[in-house]
Amino acid sequence: MVSAAADAGRVHDVVGIGIGPFNLGLACLSAPLDLDAVFLDAADEFRWHPGMMIDGATIQVPFLADLVTMADPTSPYSFLSYLKTTGRLYAFYIRESFYPLRAEYDAYCRWAAAQLDSLRWGRRVVALEVDPDDADLWLVRAVRAVQGGSVAAGDDGTGSSGRDDSRDGAGGAVETYRARHVVLGTGTSPVVPAALRGLLGVGGSSRPGDSAGGLVVHSADYLPHRERLAAAPSVTVIGSGQSAAEVYRDLLGTLPGRDARLDWVTRSPRFFPMEYTKLTLEMTSPEYTDHFHGLPHEQRRALGREQRSLYKGISGPLIDEIYDTLYRLSLYGPVPTTLLTDTELLAAERDDATGEHVLRLRHAQLGEVHERRTSALVLATGYAAQVPDFVLGVRDRLDWDPDGRFAVARDYSVDGGRGRVFVQNAEEHTHGITAPDLGFGAWRNSSILASITGREVYPVERRIAFQEFGVPGDARRVEHAAGAR
């Protein structure tokens, strides 16, 4: 691949790849610093889970878990600054809820993004390479989107160096950015259960829609398909977390007045509420992250499975709202819905005669296998971090665990202790439940900026919890039990 430099001879202190909330927060915290930072994303603008912007849905963390406040409460990019600027501060105050609407949080992020000149939209990163002229520098190559024969709207048709860029095979301009540090914030991708991959004709994570198997939609794309789902004779929601509950609640409101049925299937033994007690919340702390990171690989893997309900459960108020809705609908007769817990989806196939999906299900407690039919499926089956293809060319320069995932150091670097390549939200298996937590994003960014700049620009708290997660430092150790968990 031949390309021209995006900035001839320029070396950026930081190149961020991907502009989700975490790298957007890093961009906001970098803005007032003497730091040359640039952030690239293939999208043409910021959009946060657009397929799940269900009317009235809130985020599951308080407004203080914005892009910057937990690192710098005085930042002009805070959620409160957004409310003040848009004339909504008093309305939010009177509302008396710490939890912003999901659409409101998206609007806030878009507001913050509009104020930054370090963001480069329409840049699809295709390669990360070591600079052949300086082994301490990285080259980030990105294809610049072409629209109607010219580059993305808002650009002037040349690279930012003022010189014409070369083109890739698809006609896009290729830019090269030189960087001292790279921060990977490429996010997570929707997961398709193995039992459905044959039905969809896909081999892994994807975003299903219409396929050979009919209407099968991941919750990430729920809203664009909502009308068709609401008109389907029967819909089955698969999943156990907040997204499954929100989709089920939304479709439940479409049942009155039509002959349709709505089912909800989860392999969880019950509809778990997200645990939100204060001492449990201390697990989203630097101390617990230290403790978790120091555990053996296999032990972290087991704990990761056990702790999913701590942040992948359903908010208590939503569970109650679903019950109250079912109770209200039952006043007029049996509600055409079935909620199945402890039930695993084993397989699914298409019945060409009826156009339905035939689901093969197993009840774990009883060990019995049975079948159910449905016209449409909504997969609220979560997301998973993916290793981006563009890093594979420098695989030998990065750190990997036995499962082929990034082996992320405590400081979030993945390049053998050199502190030049960092990751965001790709470290749940090494750092625990703080990885996807919006409230911990500003702390992680403070830590990454401290590594990049060599100083704590934003103070990094090291002790916030009242409890100890390991053996106290002042304890006298007597023995180490063999095989201890």
GICOR-V802291 format. One record per residue. N is the residue number from 1. RES is the residue in three letters. PHI is phi in degrees with one decimal (* if undefined). PSI is psi in whole degrees, -180 to 180 (NA if undefined). Layout:
n=N res=RES phi=PHI psi=PSI
n=N res=RES phi=PHI psi=PSI
This chain:
n=1 res=MET phi=* psi=125
n=2 res=VAL phi=-103.1 psi=137
n=3 res=SER phi=-149.3 psi=163
n=4 res=ALA phi=-103.3 psi=152
n=5 res=ALA phi=-67.0 psi=140
n=6 res=ALA phi=-66.5 psi=-34
n=7 res=ASP phi=-136.5 psi=106
n=8 res=ALA phi=-56.9 psi=120
n=9 res=GLY phi=75.5 psi=-4
n=10 res=ARG phi=-83.3 psi=136
n=11 res=VAL phi=-115.4 psi=117
n=12 res=HIS phi=-81.3 psi=144
n=13 res=ASP phi=-66.9 psi=-39
n=14 res=VAL phi=-139.8 psi=134
n=15 res=VAL phi=-119.1 psi=118
n=16 res=GLY phi=-95.8 psi=135
n=17 res=ILE phi=-111.8 psi=117
n=18 res=GLY phi=97.2 psi=135
n=19 res=ILE phi=-126.6 psi=73
n=20 res=GLY phi=-94.6 psi=-169
n=21 res=PRO phi=-56.8 psi=-36
n=22 res=PHE phi=-72.0 psi=-49
n=23 res=ASN phi=-72.5 psi=-27
n=24 res=LEU phi=-65.4 psi=-40
n=25 res=GLY phi=-62.6 psi=-40
n=26 res=LEU phi=-63.0 psi=-39
n=27 res=ALA phi=-63.7 psi=-41
n=28 res=CYS phi=-65.0 psi=-44
n=29 res=LEU phi=-71.7 psi=-25
n=30 res=SER phi=-79.7 psi=-25
n=31 res=ALA phi=-55.0 psi=-46
n=32 res=PRO phi=-81.6 psi=-1
n=33 res=LEU phi=-92.3 psi=160
n=34 res=ASP phi=-81.5 psi=72
n=35 res=LEU phi=-140.0 psi=127
n=36 res=ASP phi=-87.8 psi=99
n=37 res=ALA phi=-123.5 psi=142
n=38 res=VAL phi=-140.2 psi=145
n=39 res=PHE phi=-128.6 psi=134
n=40 res=LEU phi=-117.4 psi=143
n=41 res=ASP phi=-151.7 psi=144
n=42 res=ALA phi=-72.0 psi=-24
n=43 res=ALA phi=-69.6 psi=164
n=44 res=ASP phi=-94.2 psi=-3
n=45 res=GLU phi=-169.4 psi=170
n=46 res=PHE phi=-77.0 psi=130
n=47 res=ARG phi=-145.0 psi=128
n=48 res=TRP phi=-113.8 psi=110
n=49 res=HIS phi=44.8 psi=56
n=50 res=PRO phi=-61.3 psi=-28
n=51 res=GLY phi=-73.9 psi=-8
n=52 res=MET phi=-121.4 psi=26
n=53 res=MET phi=-82.1 psi=57
n=54 res=ILE phi=-67.4 psi=135
n=55 res=ASP phi=-56.1 psi=126
n=56 res=GLY phi=90.0 psi=-10
n=57 res=ALA phi=-69.8 psi=140
n=58 res=THR phi=-110.8 psi=161
n=59 res=ILE phi=-77.2 psi=163
n=60 res=GLN phi=-100.2 psi=14
n=61 res=VAL phi=-130.4 psi=154
n=62 res=PRO phi=-64.9 psi=164
n=63 res=PHE phi=-63.6 psi=-21
n=64 res=LEU phi=-63.8 psi=-20
n=65 res=ALA phi=-84.1 psi=49
n=66 res=ASP phi=-88.8 psi=-159
n=67 res=LEU phi=-72.0 psi=-25
n=68 res=VAL phi=-139.2 psi=-25
n=69 res=THR phi=-57.0 psi=-41
n=70 res=MET phi=-70.7 psi=-11
n=71 res=ALA phi=-101.8 psi=-41
n=72 res=ASP phi=-146.1 psi=94
n=73 res=PRO phi=-64.1 psi=-14
n=74 res=THR phi=-94.3 psi=3
n=75 res=SER phi=-63.5 psi=139
n=76 res=PRO phi=-71.5 psi=-5
n=77 res=TYR phi=-101.2 psi=18
n=78 res=SER phi=-77.5 psi=163
n=79 res=PHE phi=-63.7 psi=-38
n=80 res=LEU phi=-66.1 psi=-36
n=81 res=SER phi=-63.3 psi=-40
n=82 res=TYR phi=-60.7 psi=-46
n=83 res=LEU phi=-62.3 psi=-42
n=84 res=LYS phi=-64.4 psi=-44
n=85 res=THR phi=-63.3 psi=-36
n=86 res=THR phi=-94.0 psi=5
n=87 res=GLY phi=73.8 psi=25
n=88 res=ARG phi=-113.3 psi=5
n=89 res=LEU phi=-62.7 psi=-47
n=90 res=TYR phi=-68.6 psi=-36
n=91 res=ALA phi=-64.2 psi=-39
n=92 res=PHE phi=-66.7 psi=-38
n=93 res=TYR phi=-63.2 psi=-45
n=94 res=ILE phi=-69.1 psi=-31
n=95 res=ARG phi=-61.0 psi=-30
n=96 res=GLU phi=57.0 psi=49
n=97 res=SER phi=-136.5 psi=133
n=98 res=PHE phi=-75.0 psi=-12
n=99 res=TYR phi=-104.4 psi=108
n=100 res=PRO phi=-65.6 psi=155
n=101 res=LEU phi=-63.5 psi=148
n=102 res=ARG phi=-61.3 psi=-43
n=103 res=ALA phi=-64.4 psi=-32
n=104 res=GLU phi=-69.9 psi=-40
n=105 res=TYR phi=-65.3 psi=-40
n=106 res=ASP phi=-61.9 psi=-44
n=107 res=ALA phi=-63.2 psi=-38
n=108 res=TYR phi=-62.1 psi=-46
n=109 res=CYS phi=-62.6 psi=-39
n=110 res=ARG phi=-67.0 psi=-37
n=111 res=TRP phi=-62.1 psi=-46
n=112 res=ALA phi=-63.4 psi=-43
n=113 res=ALA phi=-61.1 psi=-36
n=114 res=ALA phi=-66.2 psi=-19
n=115 res=GLN phi=-91.2 psi=-8
n=116 res=LEU phi=-100.5 psi=136
n=117 res=ASP phi=-100.5 psi=8
n=118 res=SER phi=-94.4 psi=-3
n=119 res=LEU phi=-92.9 psi=135
n=120 res=ARG phi=-121.4 psi=105
n=121 res=TRP phi=-87.9 psi=161
n=122 res=GLY phi=70.8 psi=27
n=123 res=ARG phi=-118.6 psi=109
n=124 res=ARG phi=-96.5 psi=111
n=125 res=VAL phi=-70.7 psi=130
n=126 res=VAL phi=-117.5 psi=-14
n=127 res=ALA phi=-160.3 psi=142
n=128 res=LEU phi=-118.3 psi=126
n=129 res=GLU phi=-135.5 psi=158
n=130 res=VAL phi=-81.8 psi=134
n=131 res=ASP phi=-63.9 psi=119
n=132 res=PRO phi=-64.3 psi=-19
n=133 res=ASP phi=-92.9 psi=-13
n=134 res=ASP phi=-158.4 psi=107
n=135 res=ALA phi=-66.4 psi=-12
n=136 res=ASP phi=-89.0 psi=-2
n=137 res=LEU phi=-112.9 psi=155
n=138 res=TRP phi=-114.9 psi=148
n=139 res=LEU phi=-109.7 psi=126
n=140 res=VAL phi=-111.4 psi=117
n=141 res=ARG phi=-104.5 psi=130
n=142 res=ALA phi=-133.5 psi=138
n=143 res=VAL phi=-87.3 psi=127
n=144 res=ARG phi=-92.2 psi=126
n=145 res=ALA phi=-60.3 psi=143
n=146 res=VAL phi=-112.6 psi=131
n=147 res=GLN phi=-125.6 psi=117
n=148 res=GLY phi=59.7 psi=34
n=149 res=GLY phi=89.5 psi=-4
n=150 res=SER phi=-128.3 psi=172
n=151 res=VAL phi=-74.0 psi=174
n=152 res=ALA phi=-53.7 psi=147
n=153 res=ALA phi=-53.3 psi=140
n=154 res=GLY phi=98.2 psi=-13
n=155 res=ASP phi=-103.8 psi=167
n=156 res=ASP phi=-102.7 psi=10
n=157 res=GLY phi=92.0 psi=-1
n=158 res=THR phi=-129.2 psi=171
n=159 res=GLY phi=-68.3 psi=164
n=160 res=SER phi=-68.6 psi=-7
n=161 res=SER phi=-82.7 psi=-8
n=162 res=GLY phi=87.6 psi=5
n=163 res=ARG phi=-116.2 psi=151
n=164 res=ASP phi=-64.2 psi=137
n=165 res=ASP phi=-89.7 psi=156
n=166 res=SER phi=-74.7 psi=174
n=167 res=ARG phi=-118.9 psi=148
n=168 res=ASP phi=-90.0 psi=-177
n=169 res=GLY phi=-63.8 psi=-23
n=170 res=ALA phi=-92.5 psi=3
n=171 res=GLY phi=94.5 psi=-2
n=172 res=GLY phi=-83.5 psi=152
n=173 res=ALA phi=-74.6 psi=141
n=174 res=VAL phi=-107.8 psi=125
n=175 res=GLU phi=-113.1 psi=149
n=176 res=THR phi=-121.4 psi=128
n=177 res=TYR phi=-113.1 psi=129
n=178 res=ARG phi=-94.2 psi=138
n=179 res=ALA phi=-143.0 psi=143
n=180 res=ARG phi=-79.4 psi=-35
n=181 res=HIS phi=-134.3 psi=147
n=182 res=VAL phi=-126.9 psi=134
n=183 res=VAL phi=-120.1 psi=115
n=184 res=LEU phi=-87.9 psi=115
n=185 res=GLY phi=-129.1 psi=52
n=186 res=THR phi=-83.7 psi=-2
n=187 res=GLY phi=76.3 psi=-165
n=188 res=THR phi=-117.4 psi=164
n=189 res=SER phi=-122.7 psi=149
n=190 res=PRO phi=-58.7 psi=142
n=191 res=VAL phi=-105.0 psi=134
n=192 res=VAL phi=-106.1 psi=124
n=193 res=PRO phi=-58.6 psi=147
n=194 res=ALA phi=-56.1 psi=-34
n=195 res=ALA phi=-64.4 psi=-19
n=196 res=LEU phi=-106.4 psi=-6
n=197 res=ARG phi=-66.7 psi=-36
n=198 res=GLY phi=-67.2 psi=-39
n=199 res=LEU phi=-62.4 psi=-37
n=200 res=LEU phi=-88.9 psi=-19
n=201 res=GLY phi=74.1 psi=30
n=202 res=VAL phi=-120.6 psi=163
n=203 res=GLY phi=-107.6 psi=2
n=204 res=GLY phi=-174.7 psi=-141
n=205 res=SER phi=-66.6 psi=139
n=206 res=SER phi=-161.3 psi=180
n=207 res=ARG phi=-118.5 psi=90
n=208 res=PRO phi=-72.3 psi=159
n=209 res=GLY phi=-152.8 psi=-124
n=210 res=ASP phi=-70.6 psi=136
n=211 res=SER phi=-150.8 psi=-173
n=212 res=ALA phi=-61.1 psi=-22
n=213 res=GLY phi=-93.6 psi=9
n=214 res=GLY phi=90.9 psi=-156
n=215 res=LEU phi=-81.2 psi=107
n=216 res=VAL phi=-130.3 psi=119
n=217 res=VAL phi=-126.6 psi=132
n=218 res=HIS phi=-77.9 psi=148
n=219 res=SER phi=-58.2 psi=-24
n=220 res=ALA phi=-59.3 psi=-25
n=221 res=ASP phi=-116.8 psi=31
n=222 res=TYR phi=-64.9 psi=-51
n=223 res=LEU phi=-59.2 psi=-43
n=224 res=PRO phi=-60.8 psi=-21
n=225 res=HIS phi=-108.3 psi=7
n=226 res=ARG phi=-59.7 psi=-44
n=227 res=GLU phi=-61.9 psi=-42
n=228 res=ARG phi=-68.3 psi=-37
n=229 res=LEU phi=-65.7 psi=-41
n=230 res=ALA phi=-67.3 psi=-21
n=231 res=ALA phi=-97.1 psi=-6
n=232 res=ALA phi=-71.8 psi=147
n=233 res=PRO phi=-62.9 psi=-31
n=234 res=SER phi=-154.9 psi=142
n=235 res=VAL phi=-134.1 psi=139
n=236 res=THR phi=-120.1 psi=127
n=237 res=VAL phi=-97.9 psi=128
n=238 res=ILE phi=-110.0 psi=123
n=239 res=GLY phi=145.5 psi=170
n=240 res=SER phi=-129.8 psi=-6
n=241 res=GLY phi=-99.9 psi=-162
n=242 res=GLN phi=-60.9 psi=-42
n=243 res=SER phi=-63.2 psi=-42
n=244 res=ALA phi=-60.2 psi=-44
n=245 res=ALA phi=-65.3 psi=-40
n=246 res=GLU phi=-67.2 psi=-42
n=247 res=VAL phi=-64.7 psi=-45
n=248 res=TYR phi=-60.6 psi=-46
n=249 res=ARG phi=-62.4 psi=-41
n=250 res=ASP phi=-66.2 psi=-45
n=251 res=LEU phi=-72.2 psi=-27
n=252 res=LEU phi=-59.0 psi=-35
n=253 res=GLY phi=-70.6 psi=-11
n=254 res=THR phi=-94.1 psi=-5
n=255 res=LEU phi=-71.6 psi=-43
n=256 res=PRO phi=-55.4 psi=134
n=257 res=GLY phi=87.5 psi=5
n=258 res=ARG phi=-143.6 psi=156
n=259 res=ASP phi=-89.4 psi=90
n=260 res=ALA phi=-150.4 psi=164
n=261 res=ARG phi=-133.4 psi=150
n=262 res=LEU phi=-133.6 psi=124
n=263 res=ASP phi=-118.0 psi=155
n=264 res=TRP phi=-133.8 psi=120
n=265 res=VAL phi=-119.5 psi=129
n=266 res=THR phi=-138.5 psi=143
n=267 res=ARG phi=-84.4 psi=-7
n=268 res=SER phi=-67.1 psi=146
n=269 res=PRO phi=-68.3 psi=-15
n=270 res=ARG phi=-159.4 psi=174
n=271 res=PHE phi=-84.5 psi=92
n=272 res=PHE phi=-70.0 psi=130
n=273 res=PRO phi=-77.8 psi=147
n=274 res=MET phi=-67.3 psi=127
n=275 res=GLU phi=-75.2 psi=123
n=276 res=TYR phi=-131.5 psi=28
n=277 res=THR phi=-76.1 psi=156
n=278 res=LYS phi=-66.6 psi=-41
n=279 res=LEU phi=-69.2 psi=-32
n=280 res=THR phi=-67.7 psi=-37
n=281 res=LEU phi=-63.1 psi=-20
n=282 res=GLU phi=-66.1 psi=-12
n=283 res=MET phi=-72.1 psi=-13
n=284 res=THR phi=-94.9 psi=55
n=285 res=SER phi=-129.1 psi=161
n=286 res=PRO phi=-60.5 psi=-37
n=287 res=GLU phi=-64.5 psi=-45
n=288 res=TYR phi=-68.8 psi=-35
n=289 res=THR phi=-62.6 psi=-41
n=290 res=ASP phi=-58.7 psi=-47
n=291 res=HIS phi=-61.5 psi=-48
n=292 res=PHE phi=-62.9 psi=-44
n=293 res=HIS phi=-62.9 psi=-29
n=294 res=GLY phi=-83.4 psi=-4
n=295 res=LEU phi=-80.0 psi=157
n=296 res=PRO phi=-62.0 psi=156
n=297 res=HIS phi=-54.3 psi=-49
n=298 res=GLU phi=-65.3 psi=-35
n=299 res=GLN phi=-70.0 psi=-39
n=300 res=ARG phi=-62.9 psi=-40
n=301 res=ARG phi=-60.8 psi=-45
n=302 res=ALA phi=-65.6 psi=-43
n=303 res=LEU phi=-64.6 psi=-36
n=304 res=GLY phi=-58.8 psi=-40
n=305 res=ARG phi=-68.1 psi=-40
n=306 res=GLU phi=-68.0 psi=-33
n=307 res=GLN phi=-92.5 psi=3
n=308 res=ARG phi=-60.7 psi=-34
n=309 res=SER phi=-67.5 psi=-16
n=310 res=LEU phi=-68.2 psi=-28
n=311 res=TYR phi=-132.6 psi=-7
n=312 res=LYS phi=-108.0 psi=14
n=313 res=GLY phi=-82.5 psi=-169
n=314 res=ILE phi=-108.3 psi=142
n=315 res=SER phi=-63.9 psi=138
n=316 res=GLY phi=-55.1 psi=-46
n=317 res=PRO phi=-59.3 psi=-35
n=318 res=LEU phi=-69.7 psi=-40
n=319 res=ILE phi=-58.9 psi=-44
n=320 res=ASP phi=-65.4 psi=-38
n=321 res=GLU phi=-64.9 psi=-39
n=322 res=ILE phi=-63.2 psi=-45
n=323 res=TYR phi=-62.4 psi=-45
n=324 res=ASP phi=-62.7 psi=-36
n=325 res=THR phi=-66.7 psi=-44
n=326 res=LEU phi=-60.9 psi=-41
n=327 res=TYR phi=-62.9 psi=-44
n=328 res=ARG phi=-65.3 psi=-43
n=329 res=LEU phi=-66.6 psi=-31
n=330 res=SER phi=-69.3 psi=-14
n=331 res=LEU phi=-60.5 psi=-27
n=332 res=TYR phi=-102.3 psi=7
n=333 res=GLY phi=131.5 psi=180
n=334 res=PRO phi=-58.4 psi=135
n=335 res=VAL phi=-82.9 psi=127
n=336 res=PRO phi=-74.7 psi=69
n=337 res=THR phi=-149.8 psi=151
n=338 res=THR phi=-133.5 psi=129
n=339 res=LEU phi=-110.0 psi=120
n=340 res=LEU phi=-117.2 psi=119
n=341 res=THR phi=-105.1 psi=166
n=342 res=ASP phi=54.4 psi=33
n=343 res=THR phi=-123.5 psi=120
n=344 res=GLU phi=-102.3 psi=136
n=345 res=LEU phi=-80.9 psi=115
n=346 res=LEU phi=-89.8 psi=-40
n=347 res=ALA phi=-162.4 psi=162
n=348 res=ALA phi=-147.3 psi=142
n=349 res=GLU phi=-144.9 psi=163
n=350 res=ARG phi=-95.3 psi=130
n=351 res=ASP phi=-94.8 psi=102
n=352 res=ASP phi=-64.1 psi=-25
n=353 res=ALA phi=-69.9 psi=-37
n=354 res=THR phi=-108.9 psi=-15
n=355 res=GLY phi=78.3 psi=8
n=356 res=GLU phi=-93.3 psi=163
n=357 res=HIS phi=-94.8 psi=134
n=358 res=VAL phi=-103.4 psi=115
n=359 res=LEU phi=-98.8 psi=129
n=360 res=ARG phi=-100.5 psi=117
n=361 res=LEU phi=-121.4 psi=149
n=362 res=ARG phi=-127.0 psi=126
n=363 res=HIS phi=-85.1 psi=119
n=364 res=ALA phi=-66.2 psi=-42
n=365 res=GLN phi=-67.6 psi=-40
n=366 res=LEU phi=-89.5 psi=-20
n=367 res=GLY phi=71.6 psi=14
n=368 res=GLU phi=-94.3 psi=140
n=369 res=VAL phi=-105.5 psi=134
n=370 res=HIS phi=-143.4 psi=172
n=371 res=GLU phi=-121.0 psi=147
n=372 res=ARG phi=-136.5 psi=154
n=373 res=ARG phi=-114.4 psi=147
n=374 res=THR phi=-152.3 psi=148
n=375 res=SER phi=-80.2 psi=-31
n=376 res=ALA phi=-145.0 psi=155
n=377 res=LEU phi=-126.2 psi=138
n=378 res=VAL phi=-116.4 psi=120
n=379 res=LEU phi=-97.9 psi=98
n=380 res=ALA phi=-94.7 psi=60
n=381 res=THR phi=-104.1 psi=17
n=382 res=GLY phi=83.5 psi=-169
n=383 res=TYR phi=-135.1 psi=159
n=384 res=ALA phi=-142.6 psi=145
n=385 res=ALA phi=-69.5 psi=139
n=386 res=GLN phi=-119.7 psi=143
n=387 res=VAL phi=-77.5 psi=118
n=388 res=PRO phi=-67.2 psi=142
n=389 res=ASP phi=-60.2 psi=-29
n=390 res=PHE phi=-70.4 psi=-10
n=391 res=VAL phi=-92.4 psi=-8
n=392 res=LEU phi=-65.4 psi=-25
n=393 res=GLY phi=-70.1 psi=-18
n=394 res=VAL phi=-119.8 psi=29
n=395 res=ARG phi=-55.0 psi=-37
n=396 res=ASP phi=-70.5 psi=-13
n=397 res=ARG phi=-94.2 psi=-6
n=398 res=LEU phi=-113.9 psi=167
n=399 res=ASP phi=-102.5 psi=138
n=400 res=TRP phi=-131.4 psi=149
n=401 res=ASP phi=-97.3 psi=176
n=402 res=PRO phi=-61.8 psi=-18
n=403 res=ASP phi=-95.9 psi=9
n=404 res=GLY phi=80.1 psi=16
n=405 res=ARG phi=-102.1 psi=166
n=406 res=PHE phi=-59.3 psi=133
n=407 res=ALA phi=-91.3 psi=95
n=408 res=VAL phi=-88.8 psi=125
n=409 res=ALA phi=-70.3 psi=166
n=410 res=ARG phi=-59.1 psi=-30
n=411 res=ASP phi=-87.6 psi=12
n=412 res=TYR phi=75.4 psi=13
n=413 res=SER phi=-89.8 psi=158
n=414 res=VAL phi=-135.7 psi=25
n=415 res=ASP phi=-124.8 psi=47
n=416 res=GLY phi=67.4 psi=30
n=417 res=GLY phi=83.7 psi=2
n=418 res=ARG phi=-76.0 psi=-21
n=419 res=GLY phi=68.5 psi=39
n=420 res=ARG phi=-115.5 psi=-22
n=421 res=VAL phi=-126.0 psi=125
n=422 res=PHE phi=-123.5 psi=161
n=423 res=VAL phi=-126.2 psi=153
n=424 res=GLN phi=-124.7 psi=127
n=425 res=ASN phi=57.2 psi=37
n=426 res=ALA phi=-129.0 psi=22
n=427 res=GLU phi=-129.4 psi=24
n=428 res=GLU phi=-59.8 psi=-35
n=429 res=HIS phi=-74.1 psi=-15
n=430 res=THR phi=-112.5 psi=-26
n=431 res=HIS phi=-116.5 psi=-9
n=432 res=GLY phi=85.9 psi=-156
n=433 res=ILE phi=-72.6 psi=-6
n=434 res=THR phi=-73.8 psi=-18
n=435 res=ALA phi=-56.7 psi=-52
n=436 res=PRO phi=-88.9 psi=0
n=437 res=ASP phi=-75.0 psi=118
n=438 res=LEU phi=-59.0 psi=-34
n=439 res=GLY phi=-68.7 psi=-20
n=440 res=PHE phi=-97.6 psi=-7
n=441 res=GLY phi=-59.9 psi=-41
n=442 res=ALA phi=-67.4 psi=-34
n=443 res=TRP phi=-64.8 psi=-47
n=444 res=ARG phi=-61.0 psi=-42
n=445 res=ASN phi=-65.7 psi=-35
n=446 res=SER phi=-61.5 psi=-41
n=447 res=SER phi=-65.9 psi=-44
n=448 res=ILE phi=-64.0 psi=-42
n=449 res=LEU phi=-66.8 psi=-33
n=450 res=ALA phi=-64.0 psi=-40
n=451 res=SER phi=-67.0 psi=-39
n=452 res=ILE phi=-71.5 psi=-43
n=453 res=THR phi=-90.7 psi=-16
n=454 res=GLY phi=79.5 psi=12
n=455 res=ARG phi=-152.9 psi=158
n=456 res=GLU phi=-84.7 psi=89
n=457 res=VAL phi=-62.1 psi=-43
n=458 res=TYR phi=-114.6 psi=124
n=459 res=PRO phi=-53.4 psi=134
n=460 res=VAL phi=-104.4 psi=107
n=461 res=GLU phi=-66.7 psi=138
n=462 res=ARG phi=-113.1 psi=-21
n=463 res=ARG phi=-135.2 psi=116
n=464 res=ILE phi=-129.7 psi=-13
n=465 res=ALA phi=-93.1 psi=147
n=466 res=PHE phi=-81.1 psi=-26
n=467 res=GLN phi=-95.7 psi=161
n=468 res=GLU phi=-100.5 psi=139
n=469 res=PHE phi=-102.2 psi=-11
n=470 res=GLY phi=-132.0 psi=-157
n=471 res=VAL phi=-74.3 psi=128
n=472 res=PRO phi=-56.3 psi=147
n=473 res=GLY phi=-64.0 psi=-25
n=474 res=ASP phi=-94.9 psi=9
n=475 res=ALA phi=-81.3 psi=149
n=476 res=ARG phi=-93.1 psi=112
n=477 res=ARG phi=-72.9 psi=129
n=478 res=VAL phi=-100.0 psi=-47
n=479 res=GLU phi=-159.1 psi=166
n=480 res=HIS phi=-117.6 psi=112
n=481 res=ALA phi=-67.0 psi=127
n=482 res=ALA phi=-63.3 psi=136
n=483 res=GLY phi=73.6 psi=17
n=484 res=ALA phi=-63.8 psi=145
n=485 res=ARG phi=-73.7 psi=NA
